[in-house]
Amino acid sequence: MHILIVEDEHKVAHAVKEGLEKEGYSVTVAETGEDGYFRITTETFDLLLLDIMLPGRSGLEILKTLREKEIHLPVLILTAKDAVEDRVAGLDCGADDYLVKPFAFPELLARIRALTRRGRPEYATSLKVNDLELNCVSQVVCRTGQQLALTRREFELLEYLMRHEGQVVSREMLTRDVWKIRDRATPIDNVIDVQMTRLRAKVDTPFGVPLLHTIRGVGFVLREGEE
């Protein structure tokens, strides 16, 4: 489970990070609102621990924007603001839970487990972008009604890109979420690029209209239209 902590108090953020990592969670820290929002929209997380008072962009602004964009990432607000109206404001903006500082670490763990048990929004088993269709149950991929013969890795790669339609996906994200590699001294960029080339040859080349695009120096995006 990958957790993002958006917290500008360095000691608090890294104490929580260290504690969560000891419990087996993968944790990323952002210390400004802008950095936090950028990470949320360019990386994949299972849970967001969000402070309200942040430099740049406030936690409530981030939360409101996420919900307006229909990003349903579970959010647990961590804040020193404990007035009833503050709690109501956070929950009204779309927070799933609210924990007031200072808090006991076992309580934080319990809240995280509770949010995890609630589950995420319905996980679509059928994906469609333009004339490209992918069925996660049957593992069949078709374009213009024609079935494509994909390897297991190509299928996993395409599914990930379709679930992130319109969002730039970095090689680091693919390394972590598709190849399931968390710590590796040698990047696998060349391996990823080879797989993308093979996937393009099957998904795009025979059909004329490209859906898979390379964003130079950043990563890849699956979307309709030109780069």
GROMACS elastic network, one bead per residue, 0.5 to 0.9 nm:
[ bonds ]
;  ai    aj funct       b0    kb
    1    24     6  0.82517   500
    1    25     6  0.55670   500
    1    26     6  0.60366   500
    1    27     6  0.84589   500
    1    45     6  0.76750   500
    1    46     6  0.60192   500
    1    47     6  0.79969   500
    2    25     6  0.62565   500
    2    27     6  0.57717   500
    2    28     6  0.77285   500
    2    44     6  0.77545   500
    2    45     6  0.51038   500
    2    46     6  0.53453   500
    2    47     6  0.68269   500
    2    48     6  0.89998   500
    3    20     6  0.88461   500
    3    25     6  0.70961   500
    3    26     6  0.61390   500
    3    28     6  0.63582   500
    3    29     6  0.86237   500
    3    45     6  0.57287   500
    3    46     6  0.58817   500
    3    48     6  0.58807   500
    3    49     6  0.73589   500
    4    26     6  0.86554   500
    4    27     6  0.58705   500
    4    29     6  0.58996   500
    4    30     6  0.74691   500
    4    36     6  0.80116   500
    4    39     6  0.84221   500
    4    40     6  0.79993   500
    4    45     6  0.65077   500
    4    46     6  0.80890   500
    4    47     6  0.64067   500
    4    49     6  0.61441   500
    4    50     6  0.81891   500
    5    13     6  0.67826   500
    5    16     6  0.84286   500
    5    17     6  0.77152   500
    5    27     6  0.72948   500
    5    28     6  0.61990   500
    5    30     6  0.61854   500
    5    31     6  0.81926   500
    5    36     6  0.79892   500
    5    47     6  0.86838   500
    5    48     6  0.60785   500
    5    50     6  0.61170   500
    5    51     6  0.81862   500
    6    13     6  0.77163   500
    6    28     6  0.85996   500
    6    29     6  0.59885   500
    6    31     6  0.57156   500
    6    32     6  0.68503   500
    6    33     6  0.70128   500
    6    35     6  0.83458   500
    6    36     6  0.56173   500
    6    37     6  0.87546   500
    6    48     6  0.75564   500
    6    49     6  0.61975   500
    6    51     6  0.60541   500
    6    54     6  0.83043   500
    6    59     6  0.82372   500
    7    10     6  0.72791   500
    7    12     6  0.76065   500
    7    13     6  0.56826   500
    7    29     6  0.73581   500
    7    30     6  0.64138   500
    7    31     6  0.50409   500
    7    32     6  0.69549   500
    7    33     6  0.82601   500
    7    36     6  0.86717   500
    7    49     6  0.80249   500
    7    50     6  0.64969   500
    7    51     6  0.52798   500
    7    52     6  0.83740   500
    7    53     6  0.83924   500
    7    54     6  0.70321   500
    7    78     6  0.84066   500
    8    11     6  0.88960   500
    8    12     6  0.83199   500
    8    13     6  0.72865   500
    8    30     6  0.75593   500
    8    32     6  0.59183   500
    8    33     6  0.84133   500
    8    51     6  0.77382   500
    8    53     6  0.80749   500
    8    54     6  0.60530   500
    8    55     6  0.73302   500
    9    12     6  0.54486   500
    9    13     6  0.60920   500
    9    14     6  0.86364   500
    9    31     6  0.73122   500
   10    13     6  0.52230   500
   10    14     6  0.61392   500
   10    15     6  0.84140   500
   10    31     6  0.72608   500
   11    14     6  0.54121   500
   11    15     6  0.59416   500
   11    16     6  0.85322   500
   12    15     6  0.51838   500
   12    16     6  0.61624   500
   12    17     6  0.84909   500
   13    16     6  0.53477   500
   13    17     6  0.61011   500
   13    18     6  0.86747   500
   13    29     6  0.68410   500
   13    30     6  0.85323   500
   13    31     6  0.80325   500
   14    18     6  0.59476   500
   14    19     6  0.84104   500
   14    29     6  0.76491   500
   15    18     6  0.52077   500
   15    19     6  0.62091   500
   15    20     6  0.86461   500
   16    19     6  0.50974   500
   16    20     6  0.60723   500
   16    21     6  0.85002   500
   16   105     6  0.79063   500
   17    20     6  0.52318   500
   17    21     6  0.60697   500
   17    22     6  0.86287   500
   17    25     6  0.87837   500
   17    26     6  0.86305   500
   17    27     6  0.60123   500
   17    28     6  0.75820   500
   17    29     6  0.74729   500
   18    21     6  0.52223   500
   18    22     6  0.63312   500
   18    23     6  0.88748   500
   18    27     6  0.85191   500
   19    22     6  0.52435   500
   19    23     6  0.66435   500
   19   105     6  0.79678   500
   20    23     6  0.50208   500
   20    24     6  0.65960   500
   20    25     6  0.55128   500
   20    26     6  0.76545   500
   20    27     6  0.72252   500
   20   109     6  0.80494   500
   21    24     6  0.50311   500
   21    26     6  0.60335   500
   21    27     6  0.66240   500
   22    25     6  0.73290   500
   23   109     6  0.89066   500
   26   182     6  0.87747   500
   29    36     6  0.80164   500
   30    33     6  0.76397   500
   30    34     6  0.86517   500
   30    35     6  0.57875   500
   30    36     6  0.51089   500
   30    37     6  0.88781   500
   30    39     6  0.79982   500
   31    34     6  0.87040   500
   31    35     6  0.70057   500
   31    36     6  0.71527   500
   31    54     6  0.78071   500
   31    55     6  0.81939   500
   32    35     6  0.53394   500
   32    36     6  0.61141   500
   32    37     6  0.86256   500
   32    54     6  0.58762   500
   32    55     6  0.54118   500
   32    56     6  0.64815   500
   32    57     6  0.73786   500
   32    58     6  0.87004   500
   33    36     6  0.50304   500
   33    37     6  0.60745   500
   33    38     6  0.85099   500
   33    51     6  0.89575   500
   33    53     6  0.88307   500
   33    54     6  0.56114   500
   33    55     6  0.60425   500
   33    56     6  0.55722   500
   33    58     6  0.59818   500
   33    59     6  0.67084   500
   33    61     6  0.88538   500
   33    62     6  0.72789   500
   34    37     6  0.52112   500
   34    38     6  0.61113   500
   34    39     6  0.86188   500
   34    55     6  0.81243   500
   34    56     6  0.61548   500
   34    57     6  0.58845   500
   34    58     6  0.88214   500
   34    62     6  0.86575   500
   35    38     6  0.50899   500
   35    39     6  0.61722   500
   35    40     6  0.86398   500
   36    39     6  0.52327   500
   36    40     6  0.62254   500
   36    41     6  0.87635   500
   36    50     6  0.88435   500
   36    62     6  0.83861   500
   37    40     6  0.51165   500
   37    41     6  0.63038   500
   37    42     6  0.86628   500
   37    57     6  0.84864   500
   37    62     6  0.64002   500
   37    66     6  0.87257   500
   38    41     6  0.53359   500
   38    42     6  0.61499   500
   38    43     6  0.82930   500
   39    42     6  0.51600   500
   39    43     6  0.54427   500
   39    44     6  0.81817   500
   40    43     6  0.56269   500
   40    44     6  0.68427   500
   40    45     6  0.72136   500
   40    48     6  0.85625   500
   40    66     6  0.88684   500
   40    73     6  0.89231   500
   41    44     6  0.79188   500
   41    66     6  0.88801   500
   41    71     6  0.89806   500
   41   167     6  0.76467   500
   41   168     6  0.87880   500
   42   167     6  0.69384   500
   42   168     6  0.64489   500
   42   169     6  0.67055   500
   42   170     6  0.78160   500
   42   173     6  0.86730   500
   43   168     6  0.88557   500
   43   169     6  0.73877   500
   43   170     6  0.79753   500
   43   172     6  0.89158   500
   43   173     6  0.64006   500
   44   173     6  0.72770   500
   44   177     6  0.80734   500
   45    48     6  0.72798   500
   45    73     6  0.75286   500
   46    73     6  0.66109   500
   46    74     6  0.70858   500
   46   116     6  0.85644   500
   46   120     6  0.87177   500
   47    73     6  0.61617   500
   47    74     6  0.51406   500
   47    75     6  0.60774   500
   47    76     6  0.77256   500
   47   112     6  0.81707   500
   47   115     6  0.84108   500
   47   116     6  0.83467   500
   48    73     6  0.69897   500
   48    74     6  0.62109   500
   48    76     6  0.61715   500
   48    77     6  0.81445   500
   49    74     6  0.87802   500
   49    75     6  0.60398   500
   49    77     6  0.57875   500
   49    78     6  0.64578   500
   50    59     6  0.62134   500
   50    60     6  0.88533   500
   50    63     6  0.85698   500
   50    75     6  0.68860   500
   50    76     6  0.61767   500
   50    78     6  0.56878   500
   50    79     6  0.79851   500
   51    54     6  0.67152   500
   51    58     6  0.80950   500
   51    59     6  0.56910   500
   51    60     6  0.86312   500
   51    76     6  0.87546   500
   51    77     6  0.57947   500
   51    79     6  0.53455   500
   51    80     6  0.86530   500
   52    58     6  0.57027   500
   52    60     6  0.59808   500
   52    61     6  0.87280   500
   52    77     6  0.71193   500
   52    78     6  0.72542   500
   52    79     6  0.60216   500
   52    80     6  0.86189   500
   52    81     6  0.82704   500
   52    90     6  0.84346   500
   53    57     6  0.84869   500
   53    58     6  0.56158   500
   53    59     6  0.63156   500
   53    60     6  0.85199   500
   53    79     6  0.76037   500
   53    80     6  0.88749   500
   53    81     6  0.89376   500
   54    57     6  0.61856   500
   54    59     6  0.63993   500
   55    58     6  0.68308   500
   57    60     6  0.83819   500
   57    61     6  0.64163   500
   57    62     6  0.68761   500
   58    61     6  0.52029   500
   58    62     6  0.63936   500
   58    63     6  0.86888   500
   59    62     6  0.50943   500
   59    63     6  0.61044   500
   59    64     6  0.85627   500
   59    77     6  0.82652   500
   59    90     6  0.88344   500
   60    64     6  0.59671   500
   60    65     6  0.84536   500
   60    89     6  0.81094   500
   60    90     6  0.65363   500
   60    93     6  0.66976   500
   60    94     6  0.89126   500
   60    95     6  0.89287   500
   61    64     6  0.52023   500
   61    65     6  0.61401   500
   61    66     6  0.85978   500
   61    93     6  0.85147   500
   62    65     6  0.52536   500
   62    66     6  0.61919   500
   62    67     6  0.87730   500
   63    66     6  0.51567   500
   63    67     6  0.63368   500
   63    68     6  0.86423   500
   63    75     6  0.80600   500
   63    90     6  0.83174   500
   63    93     6  0.62671   500
   63    94     6  0.65348   500
   63    95     6  0.71837   500
   64    67     6  0.53137   500
   64    68     6  0.61620   500
   64    69     6  0.86665   500
   64    92     6  0.89491   500
   64    93     6  0.52264   500
   64    94     6  0.67697   500
   65    68     6  0.50469   500
   65    69     6  0.61846   500
   65    70     6  0.85772   500
   65    71     6  0.86389   500
   65    93     6  0.89552   500
   66    69     6  0.51616   500
   66    70     6  0.62359   500
   66    71     6  0.51159   500
   66    72     6  0.74161   500
   66    73     6  0.81930   500
   66    94     6  0.86517   500
   67    71     6  0.55354   500
   67    72     6  0.66156   500
   67    73     6  0.87633   500
   67    93     6  0.76468   500
   67    94     6  0.64713   500
   68    71     6  0.75863   500
   69    72     6  0.87604   500
   72    75     6  0.85936   500
   72    94     6  0.89876   500
   72   120     6  0.77043   500
   72   121     6  0.70201   500
   73   120     6  0.77296   500
   73   121     6  0.88005   500
   74    95     6  0.74382   500
   74    96     6  0.61446   500
   74    97     6  0.86610   500
   74   115     6  0.70962   500
   74   116     6  0.84753   500
   74   119     6  0.89216   500
   74   120     6  0.75180   500
   75    94     6  0.78961   500
   75    95     6  0.52238   500
   75    96     6  0.53519   500
   75    97     6  0.67563   500
   75    98     6  0.86363   500
   75   115     6  0.86158   500
   76    95     6  0.62182   500
   76    96     6  0.58811   500
   76    98     6  0.56157   500
   76    99     6  0.71933   500
   76   111     6  0.81521   500
   76   112     6  0.79774   500
   76   115     6  0.84447   500
   77    90     6  0.74717   500
   77    91     6  0.89567   500
   77    95     6  0.67028   500
   77    96     6  0.80322   500
   77    97     6  0.62915   500
   77    99     6  0.60086   500
   77   100     6  0.80955   500
   78    81     6  0.88464   500
   78    97     6  0.89573   500
   78    98     6  0.63176   500
   78    99     6  0.50467   500
   78   100     6  0.58295   500
   78   101     6  0.65877   500
   78   103     6  0.88883   500
   79    82     6  0.74764   500
   79    98     6  0.79694   500
   79    99     6  0.66540   500
   79   100     6  0.51390   500
   79   101     6  0.54992   500
   79   102     6  0.83646   500
   80    99     6  0.86059   500
   80   100     6  0.54314   500
   80   102     6  0.71471   500
   81    84     6  0.89385   500
   81    86     6  0.64155   500
   81    87     6  0.79437   500
   81   100     6  0.68096   500
   81   101     6  0.79367   500
   82    85     6  0.83587   500
   82    86     6  0.64765   500
   82    87     6  0.67823   500
   82    99     6  0.86610   500
   82   100     6  0.60295   500
   82   101     6  0.83034   500
   83    86     6  0.52398   500
   83    87     6  0.65467   500
   83    88     6  0.87814   500
   84    87     6  0.51694   500
   84    88     6  0.61707   500
   84    89     6  0.86017   500
   85    89     6  0.60561   500
   85    90     6  0.86251   500
   86    89     6  0.50685   500
   86    90     6  0.62644   500
   86    91     6  0.86819   500
   87    90     6  0.51943   500
   87    91     6  0.62160   500
   87    92     6  0.84682   500
   87    98     6  0.68485   500
   88    91     6  0.51884   500
   88    92     6  0.58952   500
   88    93     6  0.85087   500
   89    92     6  0.50910   500
   89    93     6  0.61811   500
   89    94     6  0.88620   500
   90    93     6  0.52190   500
   90    94     6  0.67034   500
   90    95     6  0.57233   500
   90    96     6  0.88454   500
   90    97     6  0.86055   500
   90    98     6  0.76215   500
   91    94     6  0.52290   500
   91    96     6  0.67031   500
   91    97     6  0.71954   500
   91    98     6  0.76815   500
   92    95     6  0.71279   500
   95    98     6  0.72388   500
   96   115     6  0.76433   500
   97   111     6  0.77508   500
   97   115     6  0.80949   500
   98   111     6  0.89999   500
   99   102     6  0.86775   500
   99   103     6  0.71650   500
   99   107     6  0.88223   500
   99   108     6  0.76669   500
   99   111     6  0.84990   500
  100   103     6  0.62492   500
  101   104     6  0.86300   500
  103   106     6  0.86464   500
  103   107     6  0.70905   500
  103   108     6  0.72529   500
  104   107     6  0.53740   500
  104   108     6  0.66468   500
  105   108     6  0.50291   500
  105   109     6  0.63453   500
  105   110     6  0.86837   500
  106   109     6  0.50532   500
  106   110     6  0.62086   500
  106   111     6  0.87065   500
  107   111     6  0.61906   500
  107   112     6  0.85961   500
  108   111     6  0.51206   500
  108   112     6  0.62150   500
  108   113     6  0.86490   500
  109   112     6  0.50742   500
  109   113     6  0.61824   500
  109   114     6  0.85966   500
  110   113     6  0.50971   500
  110   114     6  0.61462   500
  110   115     6  0.87022   500
  111   114     6  0.50211   500
  111   115     6  0.62530   500
  111   116     6  0.85835   500
  112   115     6  0.51957   500
  112   116     6  0.61691   500
  112   117     6  0.86760   500
  113   117     6  0.61810   500
  113   118     6  0.87592   500
  114   117     6  0.51341   500
  114   118     6  0.64391   500
  115   118     6  0.52147   500
  115   119     6  0.69330   500
  115   120     6  0.88302   500
  116   119     6  0.54426   500
  116   120     6  0.78502   500
  117   120     6  0.88051   500
  119   122     6  0.85973   500
  120   123     6  0.74419   500
  121   124     6  0.89002   500
  122   125     6  0.89517   500
  124   127     6  0.68869   500
  124   136     6  0.83260   500
  124   163     6  0.88359   500
  125   134     6  0.83062   500
  125   135     6  0.60568   500
  125   136     6  0.50087   500
  125   137     6  0.64020   500
  126   133     6  0.73975   500
  126   134     6  0.58152   500
  126   136     6  0.60474   500
  126   137     6  0.79753   500
  127   132     6  0.82607   500
  127   133     6  0.57459   500
  127   134     6  0.51162   500
  127   135     6  0.64558   500
  127   136     6  0.79620   500
  127   159     6  0.80051   500
  127   162     6  0.69105   500
  127   163     6  0.75284   500
  128   131     6  0.70827   500
  128   132     6  0.56359   500
  128   134     6  0.63731   500
  128   135     6  0.88241   500
  128   162     6  0.76675   500
  129   132     6  0.52214   500
  129   133     6  0.65833   500
  129   134     6  0.89072   500
  129   162     6  0.72288   500
  129   165     6  0.78067   500
  129   211     6  0.84231   500
  129   222     6  0.85592   500
  129   223     6  0.74207   500
  129   224     6  0.76028   500
  130   133     6  0.80681   500
  130   143     6  0.87920   500
  130   211     6  0.84993   500
  130   223     6  0.85195   500
  130   224     6  0.68875   500
  131   142     6  0.80332   500
  131   143     6  0.54187   500
  131   144     6  0.53065   500
  131   145     6  0.78530   500
  132   141     6  0.74329   500
  132   142     6  0.58818   500
  132   144     6  0.67657   500
  132   145     6  0.82928   500
  132   203     6  0.81586   500
  132   211     6  0.87701   500
  133   140     6  0.82147   500
  133   141     6  0.56671   500
  133   142     6  0.52292   500
  133   143     6  0.62276   500
  133   144     6  0.85128   500
  133   145     6  0.83568   500
  134   138     6  0.88477   500
  134   139     6  0.69984   500
  134   140     6  0.59506   500
  134   142     6  0.65573   500
  134   143     6  0.88506   500
  134   155     6  0.87529   500
  134   158     6  0.85638   500
  134   159     6  0.72702   500
  134   162     6  0.85248   500
  135   138     6  0.57160   500
  135   139     6  0.52489   500
  135   140     6  0.53517   500
  135   141     6  0.64079   500
  135   142     6  0.88343   500
  136   140     6  0.72715   500
  136   141     6  0.88040   500
  136   159     6  0.79257   500
  137   140     6  0.80258   500
  138   141     6  0.89016   500
  139   155     6  0.75853   500
  140   147     6  0.70354   500
  140   148     6  0.76093   500
  140   149     6  0.84309   500
  140   150     6  0.87071   500
  140   155     6  0.87466   500
  141   146     6  0.82905   500
  141   147     6  0.57268   500
  141   148     6  0.55758   500
  141   149     6  0.77249   500
  141   150     6  0.78506   500
  141   155     6  0.80138   500
  142   145     6  0.53732   500
  142   146     6  0.50335   500
  142   148     6  0.55678   500
  142   203     6  0.87945   500
  143   146     6  0.51923   500
  143   147     6  0.65552   500
  143   148     6  0.72511   500
  143   203     6  0.73836   500
  143   207     6  0.81660   500
  144   147     6  0.84916   500
  144   207     6  0.83839   500
  148   202     6  0.68502   500
  148   203     6  0.74666   500
  149   202     6  0.77791   500
  150   153     6  0.79246   500
  150   154     6  0.56427   500
  150   155     6  0.58445   500
  150   199     6  0.77615   500
  150   202     6  0.77741   500
  151   154     6  0.51251   500
  151   155     6  0.61475   500
  151   156     6  0.86890   500
  152   155     6  0.51385   500
  152   156     6  0.62873   500
  152   157     6  0.86430   500
  153   156     6  0.50764   500
  153   157     6  0.60603   500
  153   158     6  0.85165   500
  153   178     6  0.82196   500
  153   179     6  0.85590   500
  153   195     6  0.79696   500
  154   157     6  0.50490   500
  154   158     6  0.60415   500
  154   159     6  0.84851   500
  154   195     6  0.67636   500
  154   196     6  0.79608   500
  154   198     6  0.79810   500
  154   199     6  0.60570   500
  155   158     6  0.51598   500
  155   159     6  0.60326   500
  155   160     6  0.85693   500
  155   199     6  0.86606   500
  156   159     6  0.51517   500
  156   160     6  0.61969   500
  156   161     6  0.86965   500
  156   178     6  0.66362   500
  157   160     6  0.52433   500
  157   161     6  0.63221   500
  157   162     6  0.86933   500
  157   174     6  0.78108   500
  157   178     6  0.64852   500
  157   179     6  0.89870   500
  157   195     6  0.83368   500
  157   196     6  0.81866   500
  157   199     6  0.84220   500
  158   161     6  0.50976   500
  158   162     6  0.60747   500
  158   163     6  0.85547   500
  158   199     6  0.77417   500
  158   222     6  0.87251   500
  159   162     6  0.50974   500
  159   163     6  0.61252   500
  159   164     6  0.86063   500
  160   163     6  0.51829   500
  160   164     6  0.63533   500
  160   165     6  0.86959   500
  160   174     6  0.82771   500
  160   177     6  0.83335   500
  160   178     6  0.73802   500
  161   164     6  0.50425   500
  161   165     6  0.60536   500
  161   166     6  0.86769   500
  161   167     6  0.82798   500
  161   168     6  0.88166   500
  161   169     6  0.73328   500
  161   212     6  0.86730   500
  161   220     6  0.82344   500
  161   221     6  0.68387   500
  161   222     6  0.58754   500
  162   166     6  0.84509   500
  162   221     6  0.88924   500
  162   222     6  0.64604   500
  162   223     6  0.84258   500
  164   167     6  0.53453   500
  164   168     6  0.77375   500
  164   169     6  0.74955   500
  164   221     6  0.79355   500
  164   222     6  0.75723   500
  165   168     6  0.82951   500
  165   221     6  0.69772   500
  165   222     6  0.53562   500
  165   223     6  0.58669   500
  166   221     6  0.60807   500
  166   222     6  0.58570   500
  166   223     6  0.51187   500
  166   224     6  0.82046   500
  167   220     6  0.83776   500
  167   221     6  0.58884   500
  167   222     6  0.74484   500
  167   223     6  0.82956   500
  168   214     6  0.89835   500
  168   215     6  0.76126   500
  168   218     6  0.76551   500
  168   219     6  0.63658   500
  168   220     6  0.55469   500
  168   222     6  0.79477   500
  169   172     6  0.82329   500
  169   173     6  0.63379   500
  169   174     6  0.72347   500
  169   218     6  0.78290   500
  169   219     6  0.54836   500
  169   220     6  0.52183   500
  169   221     6  0.59905   500
  169   222     6  0.88258   500
  170   173     6  0.52001   500
  170   174     6  0.65308   500
  170   175     6  0.86909   500
  170   218     6  0.58341   500
  170   220     6  0.63980   500
  170   221     6  0.87888   500
  171   174     6  0.50291   500
  171   175     6  0.60276   500
  171   176     6  0.85852   500
  171   188     6  0.83328   500
  171   189     6  0.64857   500
  171   192     6  0.72180   500
  171   193     6  0.88239   500
  171   218     6  0.77794   500
  171   219     6  0.57463   500
  171   220     6  0.79467   500
  172   175     6  0.50381   500
  172   176     6  0.62424   500
  172   177     6  0.85447   500
  172   187     6  0.86103   500
  172   189     6  0.85045   500
  172   219     6  0.86897   500
  173   176     6  0.52007   500
  173   177     6  0.58191   500
  173   178     6  0.77621   500
  174   177     6  0.52364   500
  174   178     6  0.50507   500
  174   179     6  0.64604   500
  174   180     6  0.81114   500
  174   181     6  0.89128   500
  174   192     6  0.78433   500
  175   178     6  0.59785   500
  175   180     6  0.62236   500
  175   181     6  0.56272   500
  175   182     6  0.74906   500
  175   187     6  0.83718   500
  175   188     6  0.72046   500
  175   189     6  0.83129   500
  175   192     6  0.80311   500
  176   179     6  0.59633   500
  176   182     6  0.53956   500
  176   183     6  0.85435   500
  177   180     6  0.51461   500
  177   181     6  0.75407   500
  177   182     6  0.86439   500
  178   181     6  0.81475   500
  179   182     6  0.89203   500
  181   184     6  0.68302   500
  184   187     6  0.66744   500
  184   188     6  0.86327   500
  187   190     6  0.80265   500
  187   191     6  0.89251   500
  188   191     6  0.52690   500
  188   192     6  0.63555   500
  188   193     6  0.87269   500
  189   192     6  0.51019   500
  189   193     6  0.61020   500
  189   194     6  0.86527   500
  190   193     6  0.50413   500
  190   194     6  0.61861   500
  190   195     6  0.86618   500
  191   194     6  0.52500   500
  191   195     6  0.63613   500
  191   196     6  0.87221   500
  192   195     6  0.51589   500
  192   196     6  0.61639   500
  192   197     6  0.86685   500
  193   196     6  0.50357   500
  193   197     6  0.61866   500
  193   198     6  0.87042   500
  194   197     6  0.51350   500
  194   198     6  0.63416   500
  194   199     6  0.86228   500
  195   198     6  0.51388   500
  195   199     6  0.60607   500
  195   200     6  0.85714   500
  196   200     6  0.60400   500
  196   201     6  0.85671   500
  196   212     6  0.86195   500
  196   220     6  0.89631   500
  197   200     6  0.51891   500
  197   201     6  0.63148   500
  197   202     6  0.89597   500
  198   201     6  0.51417   500
  198   202     6  0.66768   500
  198   203     6  0.88041   500
  199   202     6  0.53305   500
  199   203     6  0.59931   500
  199   204     6  0.80259   500
  199   212     6  0.87912   500
  200   203     6  0.50687   500
  200   204     6  0.51114   500
  200   205     6  0.63683   500
  200   210     6  0.82877   500
  200   211     6  0.86007   500
  200   212     6  0.66651   500
  201   204     6  0.59649   500
  201   205     6  0.50123   500
  201   206     6  0.73275   500
  202   205     6  0.63310   500
  202   206     6  0.69018   500
  202   207     6  0.89537   500
  203   206     6  0.72372   500
  203   207     6  0.75197   500
  203   210     6  0.81184   500
  203   211     6  0.79459   500
  203   212     6  0.81094   500
  204   207     6  0.55229   500
  204   208     6  0.64014   500
  204   209     6  0.64612   500
  204   210     6  0.50411   500
  204   211     6  0.65167   500
  204   212     6  0.71515   500
  205   208     6  0.59138   500
  205   209     6  0.79267   500
  205   210     6  0.73949   500
  206   209     6  0.87443   500
  207   210     6  0.76633   500
  209   224     6  0.84048   500
  209   225     6  0.80948   500
  209   226     6  0.89808   500
  210   213     6  0.73434   500
  210   222     6  0.89156   500
  210   223     6  0.84601   500
  210   224     6  0.74681   500
  210   225     6  0.74692   500
  210   226     6  0.75824   500
  211   221     6  0.81843   500
  211   222     6  0.54004   500
  211   223     6  0.52146   500
  211   224     6  0.54584   500
  211   225     6  0.71467   500
  211   226     6  0.82024   500
  212   220     6  0.72216   500
  212   221     6  0.60753   500
  212   223     6  0.66844   500
  212   224     6  0.84491   500
  212   227     6  0.89626   500
  213   219     6  0.87347   500
  213   220     6  0.56726   500
  213   221     6  0.53403   500
  213   222     6  0.61887   500
  213   223     6  0.76293   500
  213   226     6  0.78659   500
  213   227     6  0.60909   500
  214   217     6  0.86985   500
  214   218     6  0.80938   500
  214   219     6  0.60250   500
  214   221     6  0.64923   500
  214   222     6  0.88854   500
  214   227     6  0.76051   500
  215   218     6  0.54586   500
  215   219     6  0.51914   500
  215   220     6  0.54119   500
  215   221     6  0.71594   500
  215   227     6  0.75649   500
  216   219     6  0.65405   500
  216   220     6  0.82080   500
  221   227     6  0.87473   500
  223   226     6  0.83248   500
  223   227     6  0.86866   500
  224   227     6  0.89619   500
